Amino acid sequence: MTLKILITGPFHSGKSTFVRKATEIFGIGNPAMSIDKNETTVALDLGILQIKGLKIFLFGTPGHLRFHSVRKVLSYGADGIIFLIDPISDLNITDVHRVWDELEEFLPDIPKIISVTKQDLPESERKTVDELRQYFPFMDGSPVIPTSGITGLNIEKAILKIVTMVIKTISDTLKVLFEFQGEVQGIQKAAFKLNKSIYETKKYLRWLERRNLADVDWRLSIFWLCKGIDKVLNR
């Protein structure tokens, strides 16, 4: 099973460093890749991780506001988000809000955590998490984990947290889908049980199809989940 995790945040928040360190910790032998110019990401950072049988693709986005369209493209199909905030004293509050608001537009309903980066810097040079909450009320709605891409502080914790949240979301939905697989009009029945629209349920089944986790007869509205998917439910 594969997951796509978006690593995003404003310019200079430590996204490339985060992806590189996570790849060092969980990687499968290949270093993280970056498409950059003058050490500034202009397209993406890519890291591939392996965790308990899951293959996880980290997509780091460019942070400059002018790369809005690139972030939109990279966000497509993401299963979870790690949003990075740079706590240095002269942080650009407006840029942080604008990139966060983009996420709420592109990916409003998927799991998100917040990583307050650069914890390797002296305390005198950075704001505390409590101070940052005064600027960014949205932090109250997501888990917040202080990290350092330089020392590796809590990088593993952040990755495992978002993966756990994604799996929990997937598991809750899969348990309902299991009830109605193989039934005619199973999509409609599952949508009703999930309290979702038929469109939303079909969108989720297409997500499973792309990962070879489901087969769907769209004409009859019948679906089947792949063998072995119960392992996901038991994690």
VOMARZA-502516 format. One record per residue: residue number from 1; residue in three letters; x negated, y, z negated of N, C-alpha, C, O, CB in turn. Coordinates in steps of 0.1 Angstrom, whole numbers. Atoms other than C-alpha are relative to their C-alpha. Glycine has a CB too. Example, Ala and Ser with C-alpha at 12.3 -4.5 7.8 and 13.67 -1.06 7.14 Angstrom:
2
- 1 ala -9 -12 0 -123 -45 -78 -9 12 0 -19 12 -7 10 0 -12
- 2 ser 9 -11 0 -137 -11 -71 8 11 -8 3 22 -9 -4 5 14
This chain:
235
- 1 met -8 -12 0 0 0 0 -9 12 0 -19 13 -7 10 0 -12
- 2 thr 7 -13 -1 -12 35 8 8 11 -5 20 12 -4 -5 3 15
- 3 leu -6 -12 5 -6 68 -8 -7 12 6 -19 11 8 1 1 -15
- 4 lys 7 -13 -4 -13 104 4 2 10 -11 13 13 -15 6 5 13
- 5 ile 0 -10 11 -22 129 -23 -6 13 5 -17 13 11 -8 -5 -13
- 6 leu 5 -13 -5 -26 166 -14 -7 7 -11 -2 8 -23 12 8 5
- 7 ile 8 -8 10 -53 185 -32 0 14 5 -6 17 16 -15 -5 -1
- 8 thr -2 -13 -5 -44 221 -28 -1 11 -11 -2 8 -23 13 1 7
- 9 gly 1 -12 9 -47 256 -43 -6 11 8 -10 9 19 -9 -4 -13
- 10 pro 6 -12 -7 -60 291 -34 -15 -2 3 -21 -11 -2 3 12 -8
- 11 phe 14 0 -4 -94 299 -20 -9 -1 -13 -6 6 -22 -3 12 8
- 12 his 10 0 10 -124 290 -42 5 -6 -13 -1 -3 -24 -6 14 -2
- 13 ser -5 6 12 -104 269 -67 -7 -13 -3 -5 -20 -13 15 -2 1
- 14 gly 8 12 2 -127 239 -63 5 -13 7 2 -24 2 -1 -3 -14
- 15 lys -6 12 -7 -108 216 -39 -10 -9 6 -9 -21 4 10 5 11
- 16 ser 11 8 -6 -138 204 -19 -8 -8 -10 -10 -20 -9 -9 8 9
- 17 thr 7 6 11 -157 197 -51 8 -11 -7 2 -22 -10 -5 10 -10
- 18 phe -9 9 6 -127 179 -66 0 -13 9 -1 -24 4 14 5 -2
- 19 val -1 12 -9 -123 156 -35 -13 -8 0 -13 -20 0 3 5 14
- 20 arg 13 7 0 -160 148 -34 -3 -8 -13 -7 -20 -12 -12 10 2
- 21 lys 2 7 13 -162 139 -71 10 -12 -2 6 -23 -6 2 10 -12
- 22 ala -10 11 1 -130 118 -70 -4 -12 9 -3 -23 6 14 5 4
- 23 thr 5 11 -9 -145 99 -40 -12 -7 -6 -13 -19 -3 -3 6 14
- 24 glu 12 7 6 -177 92 -59 5 -9 -11 0 -20 -12 -9 11 -7
- 25 ile -5 8 11 -156 78 -88 8 -12 5 5 -23 1 9 8 -9
- 26 phe -9 10 -4 -130 58 -69 -3 -5 14 5 -13 20 14 4 -1
- 27 gly 2 3 -14 -145 56 -34 -3 -14 4 -6 -22 -5 -10 9 5
- 28 ile 3 13 -5 -150 26 -12 -13 -1 8 -14 -9 17 12 -5 8
- 29 gly 13 0 -6 -185 34 -1 -2 11 10 -14 14 14 -2 -13 7
- 30 asn 2 -11 -9 -178 63 22 1 13 -7 11 15 -15 11 -1 12
- 31 pro -2 -13 7 -184 99 11 11 8 6 16 5 16 -13 8 2
- 32 ala -10 -8 -5 -158 125 14 -4 8 12 -16 11 13 5 10 -12
- 33 met 3 -8 -12 -156 144 47 6 13 -1 17 15 -6 4 -8 13
- 34 ser -5 -14 0 -151 181 52 -1 6 14 -11 3 21 -7 9 -10
- 35 ile 1 -9 -12 -143 203 82 0 14 -5 10 20 -9 12 -3 10
- 36 asp 2 -13 6 -157 236 72 -9 9 9 -14 5 19 -6 -1 -14
- 37 lys 9 -10 -7 -175 268 84 -6 8 -11 1 15 -19 9 8 10
- 38 asn 7 -8 10 -201 285 63 4 -5 -14 6 4 -23 2 15 2
- 39 glu -3 6 13 -192 261 34 14 4 -5 17 2 -17 -10 4 -10
- 40 thr -14 -2 3 -155 272 35 8 -9 8 7 -10 20 3 15 3
- 41 thr -9 10 -7 -129 246 43 9 8 10 16 17 5 8 -8 -10
- 42 val -9 -6 -10 -111 256 75 10 -10 6 20 -5 13 -8 6 12
- 43 ala -10 10 -5 -92 224 83 4 -9 -12 15 -9 -17 -6 -8 11
- 44 leu -3 9 11 -94 197 56 -12 -6 -6 -23 -7 0 10 -11 4
- 45 asp 10 10 6 -114 176 31 8 -13 -1 20 -13 -3 -5 5 -14
- 46 leu -7 13 1 -107 139 32 -8 -9 -8 -20 -11 -6 1 -6 15
- 47 gly 6 11 8 -115 113 6 9 -12 0 21 -11 -1 -2 5 -14
- 48 ile -7 13 1 -105 76 5 -3 -7 -12 -15 -10 -15 -3 -8 13
- 49 leu 2 6 13 -100 60 -28 6 -14 0 16 -17 7 5 8 -12
- 50 gln -6 13 2 -92 24 -39 2 -2 -15 -7 -1 -23 -10 -11 5
- 51 ile -3 2 14 -74 19 -72 11 -11 -2 22 -10 3 6 14 -6
- 52 lys -9 11 3 -59 -14 -83 9 -5 12 21 -6 11 10 4 -12
- 53 gly -7 5 -12 -50 -25 -48 6 11 8 12 8 19 10 -10 -4
- 54 leu -5 -11 -8 -38 9 -37 -11 7 7 -22 10 2 7 10 -10
- 55 lys 9 -8 -8 -55 28 -9 5 14 0 17 16 4 -2 -6 14
- 56 ile -5 -14 2 -53 65 -16 -8 10 8 -20 10 8 0 4 -15
- 57 phe 6 -11 -9 -60 93 9 2 13 -7 13 18 -9 6 -1 14
- 58 leu -1 -13 5 -69 126 -6 -2 10 11 -12 9 19 -11 3 -11
- 59 phe 1 -11 -10 -63 156 17 -1 13 -7 8 18 -13 13 0 9
- 60 gly 3 -13 5 -79 188 6 3 11 10 -1 10 21 -14 1 -5
- 61 thr -4 -10 -10 -64 219 22 -9 12 -1 -16 14 -11 15 4 -3
- 62 pro 6 -13 1 -80 252 31 8 9 -9 20 8 -11 -2 7 14
- 63 gly -6 -8 10 -73 279 5 4 14 5 13 20 -1 -8 1 -12
- 64 his -3 -14 -4 -73 312 24 15 1 5 20 -9 11 -9 4 12
- 65 leu -15 -1 -3 -37 325 29 2 -1 15 13 -5 19 5 13 -5
- 66 arg -2 0 -15 -42 328 67 2 -15 5 6 -17 16 -11 6 7
- 67 phe -1 14 -4 -43 289 68 13 -6 -4 14 -18 -7 -11 -8 -5
- 68 his -13 4 4 -6 287 59 5 -12 9 10 -22 3 10 11 1
- 69 ser -5 10 -9 2 266 90 -8 -13 -2 -2 -24 0 -1 5 14
- 70 val 8 12 2 -27 242 83 5 -8 -12 7 -20 -12 -15 3 -1
- 71 arg -5 6 12 -14 236 48 13 -7 2 16 -17 -3 1 10 -11
- 72 lys -13 5 -3 21 230 61 -2 -14 7 5 -23 4 8 9 9
- 73 val 2 13 -8 8 203 86 -5 -11 -9 -1 -22 -9 -9 3 12
- 74 leu 6 10 8 -13 186 60 9 -5 -11 7 -16 -16 -13 6 -7
- 75 ser -9 4 10 15 185 35 10 -10 4 16 -17 -4 8 12 -5
- 76 tyr -9 9 -6 36 164 58 -3 -15 -5 -14 -20 -3 1 0 15
- 77 gly 2 14 4 41 129 43 -7 -2 -13 -10 -13 -17 -7 -7 10
- 78 ala 7 1 13 24 137 10 9 -7 -11 21 -4 -11 -5 14 -5
- 79 asp -7 7 10 34 115 -19 -1 7 -14 7 5 -23 -4 -14 -1
- 80 gly 2 -7 12 20 137 -47 -10 11 2 -17 12 13 -6 -10 -11
- 81 ile 8 -12 -1 1 169 -53 -8 3 -13 -3 2 -24 9 13 3
- 82 ile 8 -5 10 -28 180 -74 -3 15 4 -10 17 13 -13 -8 -3
- 83 phe 2 -14 -3 -27 218 -75 -11 6 -9 -10 5 -22 14 8 -3
- 84 leu 11 -5 7 -59 235 -85 1 15 -3 4 23 6 -13 -3 7
- 85 ile 1 -14 4 -62 268 -105 -14 2 -5 -19 -5 -14 11 3 -10
- 86 asp 13 -4 5 -95 285 -109 1 10 -12 8 20 -10 -8 7 12
- 87 pro -3 -8 12 -96 300 -144 -10 11 -3 -10 18 -13 -1 -9 -12
- 88 ile 10 -11 2 -124 325 -139 7 13 -2 19 15 3 -10 1 12
- 89 ser -7 -11 5 -116 359 -153 5 10 11 15 17 8 -10 8 -8
- 90 asp -5 -9 -11 -111 377 -119 8 -8 10 8 -4 22 -12 7 7
- 91 leu -8 8 -9 -88 351 -104 11 9 7 16 19 1 7 -12 -7
- 92 asn -10 -7 -8 -63 363 -77 13 -5 -4 17 -16 2 -3 0 15
- 93 ile -13 5 5 -29 359 -94 10 -1 12 17 -11 12 5 9 -11
- 94 thr -9 0 -12 -10 368 -62 -2 -12 9 8 -19 13 -1 13 8
- 95 asp 3 12 -9 -28 341 -41 5 -13 -7 10 -22 0 -14 0 3
- 96 val -4 13 6 -21 314 -67 15 -1 1 20 -12 4 -4 1 -15
- 97 his -14 1 -1 16 322 -67 5 -3 14 14 -10 16 7 14 -5
- 98 arg -4 1 -14 18 324 -29 -2 -15 4 6 -21 11 -7 9 9
- 99 val 2 14 -4 2 289 -24 9 -9 -8 14 -19 -2 -15 -3 -3
- 100 trp -10 9 8 24 274 -52 14 1 7 21 -9 8 0 4 -14
- 101 asp -13 -2 -6 55 289 -36 1 -7 14 11 -12 17 3 15 3
- 102 glu 1 8 -12 44 273 -3 4 -15 -3 12 -21 4 -13 1 7
- 103 leu -2 14 4 44 239 -20 15 -2 -3 21 -12 1 -8 -4 -12
- 104 glu -14 1 4 79 245 -34 8 0 13 19 -5 13 4 11 -9
- 105 glu -7 0 -13 90 252 2 -2 -13 8 7 -19 13 -5 12 8
- 106 phe 3 12 -8 72 223 19 4 -13 -7 9 -22 -1 -15 0 3
- 107 leu -1 12 7 74 197 -8 6 2 -14 0 1 -24 -14 -7 -2
- 108 pro -6 -4 13 99 206 -35 2 -11 -10 3 -8 -22 13 7 3
- 109 asp -5 11 9 107 172 -49 -10 -11 -3 -6 -22 -8 13 -6 6
- 110 ile 10 11 2 75 152 -51 -8 3 -13 -9 15 -17 -9 -2 12
- 111 pro 8 -2 12 53 147 -82 -11 10 2 -18 9 12 -5 -13 -5
- 112 lys 11 -10 0 29 175 -90 -7 0 -14 0 0 -24 5 14 4
- 113 ile 7 -3 12 2 180 -116 -9 12 3 -12 15 15 -9 -12 -5
- 114 ile 9 -12 -2 -20 211 -122 -13 -3 -6 -14 -7 -18 7 12 -7
- 115 ser 13 2 5 -57 209 -126 -7 14 -1 -8 21 8 -9 -9 10
- 116 val 8 -13 2 -75 239 -142 -14 -4 1 -20 -10 -8 4 6 -15
- 117 thr 13 4 -4 -109 236 -127 -11 8 -7 -9 17 -15 -2 1 15
- 118 lys 12 -7 4 -145 247 -135 -2 1 -15 -6 11 -20 0 14 6
- 119 gln 2 1 14 -145 236 -171 -14 -1 -4 -17 -1 -16 8 -11 -6
- 120 asp 15 1 3 -183 233 -169 -5 14 -2 -16 16 -7 -7 -6 12
- 121 leu 4 -13 2 -185 271 -169 1 4 -15 10 -1 -22 8 10 9
- 122 pro -2 -4 14 -190 289 -203 14 6 -3 20 12 6 -11 11 -3
- 123 glu -14 -4 4 -158 297 -222 2 15 2 13 19 5 3 -4 -14
- 124 ser -1 -14 -1 -166 334 -220 3 4 15 8 16 17 -13 7 -4
- 125 glu -2 -4 -14 -163 333 -182 14 -5 6 17 -3 18 -11 -6 9
- 126 arg -12 6 -5 -129 315 -179 11 2 -10 9 3 -22 -2 -14 3
- 127 lys -12 -1 9 -94 318 -192 4 -14 -5 1 -24 2 12 7 8
- 128 thr -5 12 6 -78 292 -214 13 -4 7 19 4 14 2 1 -15
- 129 val -12 4 -6 -49 271 -203 12 8 -5 21 12 2 3 -15 -3
- 130 asp -11 -8 6 -26 290 -227 0 14 6 11 20 9 -2 2 -15
- 131 glu 0 -13 -6 -38 323 -212 5 -1 15 13 8 19 -14 6 0
- 132 leu -5 2 -13 -31 310 -177 15 -1 1 21 3 10 -7 -12 7
- 133 arg -14 2 0 4 300 -186 8 14 -1 19 15 4 4 -8 -12
- 134 gln -7 -13 0 12 337 -192 1 6 14 10 14 17 -8 10 -9
- 135 tyr -1 -5 -14 4 345 -156 8 -9 9 14 -5 19 -15 1 6
- 136 phe -6 10 -9 19 313 -141 10 -9 -8 7 -20 -12 -11 -9 6
- 137 pro -11 7 8 52 302 -158 2 -14 6 7 -23 -1 12 8 0
- 138 phe -2 13 -6 54 273 -133 -8 -11 -6 -5 -23 -4 -2 1 15
- 139 met 8 11 6 27 255 -152 8 -8 -11 4 -19 -14 -12 7 -7
- 140 asp -8 7 11 53 246 -179 8 -12 6 12 -20 -2 10 10 -6
- 141 gly -8 11 -6 70 223 -154 -8 -12 5 -2 -21 10 8 5 11
- 142 ser 8 11 -5 41 200 -146 -11 -3 -10 -15 6 -18 -7 4 13
- 143 pro 12 3 8 13 182 -165 -12 8 4 -14 11 16 -4 -15 1
- 144 val 11 -8 -2 -18 203 -169 -13 -7 -5 -13 -11 -17 1 15 -6
- 145 ile 12 7 4 -53 188 -170 -12 8 4 -14 11 15 -1 -14 7
- 146 pro 12 -8 -2 -85 208 -174 -11 -10 7 -12 -21 2 -6 6 -13
- 147 thr 9 8 -7 -112 194 -150 -13 7 4 -14 20 3 6 -6 13
- 148 ser 12 -5 -6 -147 199 -136 -4 -9 11 -7 -21 8 -11 2 -11
- 149 gly 5 8 -11 -157 187 -102 -15 -1 0 -21 -10 7 4 6 13
- 150 ile 14 1 1 -193 193 -111 -4 -11 -10 -12 -20 -6 -6 13 -5
- 151 thr 3 11 10 -195 171 -143 9 -12 1 5 -23 -4 1 6 -14
- 152 gly -9 11 -1 -166 149 -134 11 0 -11 19 -10 -12 -7 -13 0
- 153 leu -9 0 11 -146 159 -165 14 -1 4 19 7 12 -2 13 -8
- 154 asn -14 2 -2 -111 145 -164 4 -2 15 16 -2 18 8 11 -5
- 155 ile -4 3 -14 -112 139 -126 7 -13 1 18 -15 7 -13 0 10
- 156 glu -6 13 1 -104 102 -132 14 1 -6 23 -5 -1 -9 -10 -7
- 157 lys -13 -2 7 -76 112 -156 10 6 9 22 2 9 -2 8 -13
- 158 ala -9 -7 -9 -61 136 -131 5 -9 12 17 -10 15 -6 12 6
- 159 ile -4 9 -11 -61 110 -102 10 -11 -6 20 -13 1 -13 -6 6
- 160 leu -9 10 5 -46 83 -124 13 5 -4 23 -2 -3 -7 -7 -12
- 161 lys -13 -6 4 -19 106 -137 9 2 12 20 -2 11 -3 14 -7
- 162 ile -8 -2 -11 -7 116 -103 5 -13 7 16 -14 11 -6 9 10
- 163 val -4 13 -6 -8 80 -90 11 -6 -8 20 -12 -3 -13 -9 1
- 164 thr -10 5 8 12 69 -120 13 6 2 24 -1 2 -5 1 -15
- 165 met -13 -8 -2 38 96 -115 6 -4 14 18 -6 15 -2 15 0
- 166 val -5 4 -13 41 86 -78 6 -14 0 17 -16 5 -11 1 11
- 167 ile -4 14 1 44 49 -85 13 -1 -8 22 -8 -5 -10 -9 -7
- 168 lys -13 0 8 71 56 -112 11 5 9 22 -1 8 -2 10 -12
- 169 thr -11 -5 -9 91 76 -86 4 -10 10 16 -13 12 -5 13 7
- 170 ile -2 10 -10 87 49 -60 7 -12 -7 17 -17 -1 -13 -5 6
- 171 ser -6 12 7 96 21 -85 14 2 -3 22 -7 -1 -8 -3 -13
- 172 asp -14 -2 3 128 37 -96 9 -1 12 20 -7 11 2 14 -7
- 173 thr -8 1 -13 140 40 -60 0 -14 5 10 -19 10 -6 9 10
- 174 leu 1 14 -5 128 5 -50 9 -9 -8 15 -18 -2 -14 -5 -1
- 175 lys -9 9 7 147 -11 -78 15 0 5 22 -10 5 0 4 -15
- 176 val -13 -2 -5 179 3 -64 1 -6 14 10 -13 18 4 15 1
- 177 leu 0 5 -14 170 -6 -28 0 -15 0 6 -22 8 -13 5 8
- 178 phe 0 14 1 163 -42 -39 15 -6 -1 17 -17 4 -8 -5 -12
- 179 glu -14 5 2 200 -45 -49 8 -1 14 17 -10 15 8 10 -9
- 180 phe -8 -1 -12 212 -37 -13 -7 -5 12 -2 -3 23 5 14 1
- 181 gln 7 5 -12 186 -52 10 7 -11 6 12 -20 -1 -15 -3 -3
- 182 gly -7 11 -7 200 -75 37 15 2 1 21 -6 8 -3 -12 -7
- 183 glu -14 -2 -1 235 -61 33 4 10 12 -3 20 14 6 5 -13
- 184 val -6 -9 -10 255 -45 62 4 13 -8 10 12 -18 12 -6 8
- 185 gln -2 -13 6 258 -8 54 -7 2 -13 -3 9 -22 15 2 -2
- 186 gly 9 0 12 231 -13 28 -5 14 -3 -7 18 -14 -11 -10 0
- 187 ile 5 -13 2 218 22 34 10 9 -6 6 17 -16 -4 6 14
- 188 gln -11 -8 6 251 38 26 2 -4 -15 4 5 -23 13 -1 8
- 189 lys -2 4 13 255 17 -5 -12 5 -10 -9 9 -21 1 -15 -1
- 190 ala 11 -4 8 220 25 -17 0 15 -3 -3 20 -13 -14 -4 7
- 191 ala -1 -14 1 225 62 -10 10 4 -12 7 13 -19 4 7 13
- 192 phe -10 -3 10 256 62 -32 -6 -3 -14 -4 5 -23 13 -8 2
- 193 lys 6 3 13 238 44 -61 -11 9 -4 -12 12 -16 -5 -15 1
- 194 leu 11 -9 3 208 67 -58 5 14 -2 -3 23 -7 -10 -1 11
- 195 asn -6 -14 1 231 98 -58 -8 9 10 -11 20 7 -1 5 -14
- 196 lys 7 -8 -10 213 109 -26 9 -1 13 17 -9 14 -14 -6 3
- 197 ser -7 0 -13 226 118 9 -6 -12 8 -17 -17 6 -2 13 7
- 198 ile 4 10 -9 224 92 36 -13 4 8 -22 -4 10 11 -4 11
- 199 tyr 12 -6 -7 198 115 54 -12 -2 -9 -22 -7 -4 2 15 3
- 200 glu 11 1 9 176 115 23 -4 -15 -2 -16 -18 -2 3 5 -14
- 201 thr 3 14 2 178 77 19 -6 -6 13 -16 -13 12 13 -8 -3
- 202 lys 6 5 -12 170 71 56 -14 6 1 -23 -1 6 8 5 12
- 203 lys 13 -6 0 141 95 52 -10 -8 -8 -22 -10 -4 0 15 -5
- 204 tyr 9 8 8 127 74 24 -3 -14 6 -14 -18 5 7 -2 -14
- 205 leu 2 12 -7 132 42 43 -10 1 12 -18 -8 14 13 -6 5
- 206 arg 10 -3 -11 112 57 72 -14 1 -6 -23 -4 0 4 12 8
- 207 trp 13 -1 7 85 65 47 -5 -15 -3 -17 -17 -1 1 8 -14
- 208 leu 4 14 2 85 28 37 -4 -8 13 -13 -15 13 11 -8 -7
- 209 glu 3 6 -13 85 17 73 -14 4 5 -22 -5 9 10 4 11
- 210 arg 13 -5 -5 54 38 81 -11 -7 -8 -22 -9 -3 -2 15 -2
- 211 arg 10 7 8 36 19 53 2 -15 0 -4 -22 -8 1 5 -15
- 212 asn -2 14 -2 48 -15 65 6 -6 -13 3 -18 -16 -12 -7 3
- 213 leu -7 5 12 69 -19 33 14 -3 2 21 -8 -7 -2 10 -11
- 214 ala -14 3 -2 103 -22 49 2 -2 15 -5 4 23 9 12 -5
- 215 asp -5 1 -13 120 -33 81 15 5 0 22 1 -9 -1 -15 6
- 216 val -13 -5 0 152 -15 91 7 -2 13 1 1 24 -1 16 -3
- 217 asp -9 0 -12 180 -22 116 9 12 -2 19 12 -9 8 -14 0
- 218 trp -7 -12 2 192 13 120 14 0 5 23 7 1 -8 12 7
- 219 arg -13 1 -6 222 3 141 10 -5 -10 21 -1 -11 0 -9 13
- 220 leu -9 6 10 237 -19 114 -2 6 -14 5 2 -24 -2 -15 0
- 221 ser 3 -5 13 222 1 85 -4 -11 -10 0 -10 -22 12 8 -6
- 222 ile 5 11 9 205 -30 71 -15 2 -1 -22 5 8 3 -14 6
- 223 phe 14 0 2 171 -30 56 -5 -11 -8 2 -17 -16 -4 14 -7
- 224 trp 7 11 8 146 -55 41 -13 5 -5 -20 11 3 -2 -13 9
- 225 leu 12 -4 6 118 -48 18 -10 -11 2 -7 -23 1 1 4 -15
- 226 cys 10 10 -3 85 -66 25 -3 -8 -13 -1 -4 -24 -13 7 5
- 227 lys 4 8 11 73 -95 4 -12 5 -7 -20 11 -1 -3 -15 6
- 228 gly 11 -5 8 50 -86 -24 2 14 -5 -6 19 -13 -12 0 8
- 229 ile -2 -14 5 65 -52 -30 4 0 -15 3 10 -22 11 7 8
- 230 asp -3 1 14 76 -65 -64 -13 3 -9 -11 6 -20 5 -14 -3
- 231 lys 12 -3 7 39 -60 -74 0 15 -4 -5 19 -14 -12 -4 8
- 232 val -1 -14 3 45 -23 -72 9 3 -11 6 11 -20 5 8 13
- 233 leu -10 -3 11 75 -25 -95 -6 -5 -13 -1 0 -24 13 -8 3
- 234 asn 5 6 12 55 -45 -120 -13 7 -5 -18 3 -15 -3 -14 1
- 235 arg 12 -8 4 25 -20 -122 3 8 -12 -5 15 -18 -6 8 11
